[in-house]
Amino acid sequence: MTIKIGVAGASGRMGRMLLEAIAASEYDVVLSAALVRPDSALCGVDTGTLLGGPSSGITFSQDAQAAISGVDILIDFTPPEAAVDNAQVCVSLRKPLVSGTTGFSADQARQFRDTAQTIALCQASNFSTGVNLAYRLLAQAAAILGAEADIEISEAHHRHKVDAPSGTAIAMGEVVAGALGRNLAEVAIYGREGHTGERPKETIGFSTVRAGDIVGDHTVTFAAVGERLEITHKASSRMAFARGAIRAAVWLINQQPGLYDMQDVLGLKES
């Protein structure tokens, strides 16, 4: 059965990549809707025009209700406010949702995740297969080295990214903290300046770079006395994220309502 996919945020960096990935996917999927902002100049334009190819027969739309009603599943990489609104439409239409949105406020995150009581929701800060494998490696490294090592997380993204640290960096921090029995909210250090004093042993430090067109680099350093382990993932193209999101959509379409992540999709969660 061909899966009809809708893309929200279709004119953005990830949205455009998703349009390309759907067209080239090895899965039996097809683009059925492409949502953009109400003020977008692309409203009514054929998606094929944006990609520089032949007509696709699908035009960019601002009407979420109408667009989502005609798809089997929605993939959403919009900003938090739009993502919450789109999720509510999915709930009203009983459509499963794959979301890569990050930067939610606490209230938005609660409201968003509540939709999983009604629909199947796959939410991930990063849909890369490599990053999700890194989460498993980080948990193992933290369990073995964490008690004797200082832990620092560094990440770099393009100049247009609006949230920091990245959702992936925070997710890595949560994995490490969880393996060590720590609460990330209590031990995270997001910036250092001036006379900071000696580094508290239990803390997990974060550093951020925003520059140029960096797609996404993440490194977690476990620094012990006499040795250092670094686990690094570097993305050279957003296609890795787009392909992962499509893989998640193909998997999610057969799931019951609930909250899932890419670890579920890849079968990486421990039983």
C-alpha positions in Angstrom: 0.0 0.0 0.0 1.4 3.4 -1.0 1.7 5.7 2.0 0.5 9.3 1.4 2.8 11.7 3.2 2.1 15.3 4.0 5.0 17.6 4.8 4.6 20.7 7.1 7.2 23.4 6.8 7.6 22.2 3.2 9.4 25.4 2.0 12.1 25.3 4.8 15.5 23.7 4.6 14.3 20.4 6.0 11.0 20.6 4.2 12.7 20.9 0.8 14.9 18.0 1.7 11.9 15.9 2.6 10.3 16.6 -0.7 13.4 15.4 -2.5 13.7 12.4 -0.2 10.1 11.3 -0.7 10.5 11.5 -4.5 13.7 9.3 -4.3 12.7 7.0 -1.5 13.0 3.2 -1.8 9.8 3.0 0.3 6.4 2.9 -1.3 5.6 6.6 -0.3 4.2 9.6 -2.2 3.9 13.3 -1.4 0.3 14.2 -1.0 0.4 17.6 0.8 2.9 20.4 1.3 2.1 22.9 4.0 3.7 26.4 4.2 3.1 29.5 6.2 -0.1 31.5 5.4 2.1 34.4 4.2 4.3 32.3 2.0 4.7 33.4 -1.6 4.7 29.7 -2.6 1.0 29.1 -1.8 -0.6 27.6 -4.9 2.8 26.9 -6.6 3.6 23.3 -7.7 6.2 21.6 -5.5 8.0 20.5 -8.6 8.8 24.1 -9.4 10.6 24.6 -6.1 12.8 21.5 -6.8 13.5 22.6 -10.4 11.9 19.5 -11.9 8.7 18.5 -13.6 5.2 19.2 -12.2 4.4 17.0 -9.2 0.7 17.8 -9.2 0.9 18.9 -5.6 0.8 22.6 -4.8 1.9 24.3 -1.6 -1.0 25.0 0.7 -1.7 27.1 3.8 -4.8 25.1 4.8 -3.7 22.6 7.3 -7.2 21.1 7.8 -7.7 20.4 4.1 -4.1 19.3 3.5 -3.8 16.9 6.4 -7.3 15.3 5.8 -5.9 13.9 2.5 -2.8 12.2 3.8 -2.0 9.0 5.7 0.6 10.7 7.9 2.2 14.1 8.5 5.9 14.8 8.8 6.4 18.2 10.6 9.6 20.3 11.0 7.9 23.6 11.8 8.6 26.0 14.6 7.0 25.1 18.0 3.9 27.2 17.8 3.0 25.9 14.3 3.9 22.4 15.3 1.5 22.5 18.3 -1.3 23.7 16.0 -0.6 21.1 13.3 -0.6 18.4 16.0 -4.1 19.5 17.1 -5.3 19.1 13.5 -3.8 15.6 13.4 -5.6 14.7 16.5 -8.9 16.0 15.1 -8.4 13.9 12.0 -6.8 10.9 13.7 -3.6 11.1 11.6 -0.3 9.9 12.9 2.5 12.5 13.2 6.3 12.4 12.8 7.8 15.5 14.4 11.4 16.9 14.3 10.5 20.2 16.0 12.7 21.4 18.9 12.8 24.4 21.1 9.3 23.9 22.8 8.5 25.8 25.9 7.5 23.6 28.9 3.8 24.3 28.3 4.1 23.7 24.5 6.0 20.4 25.1 3.3 19.2 27.5 0.5 20.2 25.1 2.3 18.6 22.2 3.0 15.3 23.9 -0.6 15.0 25.1 -1.6 14.4 21.5 0.0 10.9 21.9 -3.1 9.9 23.9 -5.1 10.0 20.7 -2.6 9.5 17.8 0.6 7.7 17.2 3.3 10.4 17.6 7.0 9.9 16.8 9.0 12.8 18.2 12.8 13.0 17.9 15.3 15.8 18.1 17.3 14.0 15.4 16.2 11.3 12.9 19.7 10.4 11.8 20.4 6.7 12.2 24.0 7.5 13.2 22.9 9.9 16.0 20.5 7.4 17.4 23.2 4.7 17.4 25.4 7.3 19.2 22.8 7.6 22.0 23.3 3.9 22.7 27.1 4.2 22.7 26.8 7.2 25.0 24.8 5.3 27.5 27.4 2.5 27.6 30.3 5.0 27.8 28.6 6.9 30.7 27.9 3.7 32.6 31.6 2.6 32.4 33.5 5.9 32.4 31.1 8.5 33.8 32.0 8.1 37.5 35.6 9.0 36.9 35.3 11.4 33.9 34.4 15.0 33.3 31.7 15.2 30.6 31.4 18.0 28.1 29.0 18.2 25.1 29.8 20.5 22.2 27.7 21.2 19.2 27.9 23.3 16.0 25.1 24.3 13.6 24.5 26.8 10.8 23.9 30.5 11.6 20.2 30.3 11.1 19.4 27.9 13.9 17.4 29.7 16.5 17.6 27.4 19.6 20.7 26.5 21.7 21.9 24.1 22.7 20.5 21.9 19.9 17.8 19.4 20.8 20.2 16.6 19.9 22.8 18.0 22.3 20.2 18.1 25.1 19.1 14.6 24.2 22.7 13.4 24.4 23.0 15.1 27.8 19.8 13.4 29.0 21.1 10.0 27.9 24.4 10.5 29.7 22.7 11.9 32.9 20.2 9.1 32.9 23.0 6.4 32.7 24.6 8.1 35.7 21.5 8.5 37.8 21.7 12.3 37.5 19.0 14.9 36.7 20.3 16.9 33.7 18.3 20.0 34.9 20.3 20.0 38.1 23.8 19.3 36.7 23.9 21.0 33.2 26.2 24.0 32.8 25.3 26.0 29.6 27.9 28.7 29.8 31.1 29.7 31.5 32.5 33.2 32.0 34.8 34.9 34.4 36.1 33.3 37.6 34.0 30.1 37.7 36.0 28.2 40.3 37.0 24.5 40.0 34.7 22.4 37.9 32.2 20.4 40.0 32.7 16.7 39.3 29.0 15.9 38.6 28.3 18.6 36.1 27.8 18.1 32.4 29.0 21.1 30.3 27.5 22.3 27.0 29.2 24.6 24.4 27.6 25.9 21.2 28.8 27.2 17.9 26.5 29.0 15.3 28.4 29.7 12.1 28.1 29.4 8.3 26.2 26.5 6.8 27.2 23.7 9.3 24.6 21.1 9.1 25.2 19.6 12.5 28.2 18.4 14.5 28.0 16.9 18.0 30.8 15.6 20.3 30.5 14.2 23.8 33.8 14.1 25.6 34.6 11.9 28.6 37.8 13.2 30.0 39.4 11.2 32.8 42.9 11.5 34.2 45.3 10.2 31.6 42.8 9.5 28.8 39.9 10.9 26.9 37.1 9.3 24.9 35.2 11.4 22.4 32.1 10.2 20.6 31.3 12.4 17.6 28.7 12.5 14.9 28.9 14.9 12.0 26.1 15.4 9.4 27.2 16.5 6.0 23.7 16.7 4.5 20.2 17.1 5.8 19.3 14.1 3.6 20.3 11.8 6.5 17.5 13.4 8.7 15.0 13.4 5.9 15.5 9.7 5.1 15.3 8.9 8.8 12.0 10.8 9.1 10.5 8.9 6.1 11.7 5.6 7.7 9.9 6.7 10.9 6.7 7.5 9.0 6.7 4.0 7.4 7.1 2.4 10.8 4.7 4.6 12.6 1.8 4.1 10.2 1.3 0.6 11.8 1.5 1.6 15.4 -1.2 2.2 18.0 -1.6 5.7 19.6 1.3 6.6 21.9 4.5 8.5 22.1 7.5 7.0 20.2 11.0 8.1 19.2 13.6 7.1 16.7 15.0 4.5 19.2 11.7 2.7 18.8 11.8 2.9 15.0 15.3 1.4 14.9 14.7 -1.2 17.6 17.4 0.2 19.8 15.5 0.4 23.0 16.4 -2.2 25.6 13.5 -4.5 26.6 
